[in-house]
Amino acid sequence: MTLANFFHMGGYAFYVWTSYGITAAVLLWNLFAPIVLRKQLLRELALKQKRAQR
């Protein structure tokens, strides 16, 4: 079995590698989305608190 055969996946390479790519994208989204949303929420809360102090 050569490396080319491994990457070809018996003719199913497009489907296999696409599914791996989609899975990786979803996992990365699940990792970074909460971080971004938390930062956004903290900025909004700080802005509201600043407005309330005026």
C-alpha angles and dihedrals in degrees: 000000000000128000090250090057090050093053092043090056095204093298095313097091096117093055095041096048092042091054090048090050094049091047091051091048092051092048091050090047090051089051100047105030095072091048092053093044091049092052090048092049092049091050091051092048092049090050092049091048091050091051092048092054093058 
